[in-house]
Amino acid sequence: MTQPEQVTFPAARAGATVDAVVARMRALDAVLPARDGVAVFNRVYLTVTEEIGRRLRGGEFPDRRAATALDVRFAERYLTAVDADAAGLRPPACWRPLFQLRRHPGVRPLQFALAGVNAHIGHDLPLAVVDACRAVGCEPADLEDEFEHVGEILVVLEERVREELMPGPDLLQLADPLTHLVGSWSLERAREAAWVAARALWALRHRPDVAGEFTDRLDAVAGLAGRMLLTPLGHRTPRPR
């Protein structure tokens, strides 16, 4: 049986730029069906990364080199998961629910978006902080301002996502399960946990065995939360008046 052609993207390169990861996300956006769950998250993340690029060019980050390192390594964690799935490999556990349920008709766009954000913040962000520290030659405390600037952009974006993807008031009764589900997840709490995890991983950098176990737990917890966020809610049609 002939396997379907898969779209893949090149691995991360040393010295990759924000423009480079934006180009890869745009390439994904061009080939994925609009309703695909990965496409929904990709559009959200593309918006974030474009905004970070604009702020970097505008000089809004205290340390442009450190901010670029953090943003690029953060994005590459997501894109590497995309590459793994496209190649038929197992992506990290945090991303598997989104890839497995990306075409499920009972999962809403808002669920796809938040599940992707959950995976990226809960697992990828702490690792990206450590990656950036190694690349720049600093410690997590030196990246805290950049971390907070990125977090502020994510908060604004999350509010926009909820406004744009949440059903309107006329479907409020039908959307009650969705309202309850997405209300159980908090970006602010996820960001706080990611910062604590990044500092813990940095402290464990000379204990790769313990750091590996800690990373596996982060991955598993984020994967469990993602699977709950993607609970199928069934088809919804307005009731006749």
N, C-alpha and C positions, 0 to 999 in steps of 0.2 A: 504494500500500500504506500503510495507516495505521500510523504509528509508535506504539509502546507509550508510555503515559503515564510520565513520569519524575518522580521525587521530587527537588525542588530545595530549597535552603535559602538564606536571604538572605545577602548579602555581609557581611563584617565591618563593624561600625560603630565609629566613634570612641567610646572610653569603654566598650567591651564589657567584661563582667565574667566571672569564672570561672563564676558561676551561669548566665550566658547560653550559654557554650560547652557546659556540662554539659547544658543543656536541648536544645541541638541534637544532641548525641550520643545523648541519650535518645530523641529523635524518630527518629533513624536506627535505633536498636535496635528501635523499635516497628514499623518497616515492612520491615526486611530479613529474609529467611529466616535461620533460626538457623545453617544450614550454609554460608551465603554467606561467602566469604573476607573481604570487607570487614566483615561483621557480626562475625566472629570477632575481628578486630583492634579494631573499635570497642568491643566489650565490654571488652577489655583496657584500652584507652585511657580509656574512661569510668571504670573503677575507679581508674586513676592520677589522673585529674583530680578525681574526687570526694575522694580522699585529700588531694590538694594543697589543695583548698578547705577541708577540715576543719582542716588544719594552719595555713592562713592565718588562719582564724577563731580558732584557738587561740593565735595569736601566736608560732608556732614559727620563722617566717622573720625574719631580722634586719631586712630592709627590706620591709614588706608591699607598698608601692606598686611597687617594682622587681620583686618576686616575681610580683605580679599581672600586670604588664606582660609579663614573660617567659612566664608560663604561658598567657596569653590569645593572645599572638602566636604561640606555639608551636602551640597547638590550631588556630588559624585557618589555619595553613599546611596542615594535614591536611584541614580542612573545605573549604577552597578547592579542593583537589584533588578531593574528593568532588563538589563543585558542578560542576567542569569536566567530569568524567566523565559526570555526570547530564545535562549540557547537550550532550553529544556532542562536546566539545572535548578536546584532548589535555592530560592532566595532566602534571606534571613526569615526567621519565623514571624517577625513583626509584619512583614510584607505579604506573607502567604495568603491570609484571608482576602486581601484586596485582589490579588491575582486570581485566586480561585473563584471568587464571587463576582468578578468584574462584569459579567454579562447576565447576572441573575435579574429577572424581571421584577422581583419583589423587593429589590434594594433601591432606595431612592438616591438621587444625586448628592444630597446633603450628607447621607451616610458615607458614600464613597469618599467625598472630600474630607470629612472628619476622620475617617479611618486612615487615610493617607497621612494626614497631619499627625495623628496619634503615633503611627509607626515612625515617622520622620523625627518627631520631637522625643518620643520615649526611648528610642534606641539610637538613631543616627546622630542626633545632636551631641550627646555626651562624647561619642567616639570622634566626632568631627572636631570638638574642642581639643581633645588630646592630639589628634592628627595635626591641627593647626599649631598647637604649642610646639610640637616637634619640628614642624617645618620652619617656624619663625624663630625658634630658640628662646621661648619664654615659658612662663607658668600660667595656669588658668586665671590667676588673679590679674595678670596683665591683660587678659582678654575680656575682663568683665564688662567694660564699657561697650565693647563691640557686641558682646553677647546681649546686653540690654537693648542696644539700638536695633538689632535684628528682632528681638522679642517684641519691641514696640510696633514694628512693621507687621509682625505676625498677628498681634492682637487686633489691629485695625482691619487686617485682611479677614480674620475670622468673623468679625462683626459683619463685614460686607458679604461673606459667604452665607452666613445665616440669613441675612436679609434677602439675598437673591435666590437662594435655593429652598428656603422654607416655604411651604404652601401658604397661600393667602388666607385671610380671615374667613372666606366663604367655605374653606375646607377644614376649618379648625377642628370640628368634631371628628372628622375622618382622620385628621393628622395627630390626634391625641397620643397614640403609641410612639410616633416619631418625636413629638415634643418631649415626651418622657425620656426616650432613649438618648437623644442628643444632649438633653439637659443633665445627664449623668456624667458627662465628660467636661473637664475644665482645662482650657489651654494654659491658664495661669498656673494651675497646680502642676501641669505637665512640664512647664518651663522650669519651675522651681525644682522639681525632682531631677530634671536633666542637668541642672547646674550642680546639684549635690552629687549626682552620679559622675559627672565629669571630674570633679575634684577628687572623688574616691578613686577613680581609675588612674588619675595622675599620681596619687599617693601610692598606688599599687604597681606603678610602671616597672619596678624592679622585681616584681613577683608575678611573672607572666601566667603562672598556673592559677593563682587566685584571681588575677585580673580576667583571665579567660572564663572562669566560673561566674564571676560577677557579670560579665558581658552576656553570657548565655542566659542568666536570670533576667537581665533587662530585656533581652530579645523575647524570651518566653512570656513575660508579663505584658509587654506591648502587643504581642501577638494575640494573647487572650482578650485584651481590651478591644483590639481591632475586630476580633470575631464577634464580640458582643455588639459593637457599634454597627456591624453589618448584618444583624439579625433581619432576615427577610420579613417584611411587613405585609406582603401580599399586594395584589392589584387594587388600586383605589379608583373608584369612579363616583362622581357626584350623585347623590340621591335625587330622584325626580321630584320636582316641585309640585 
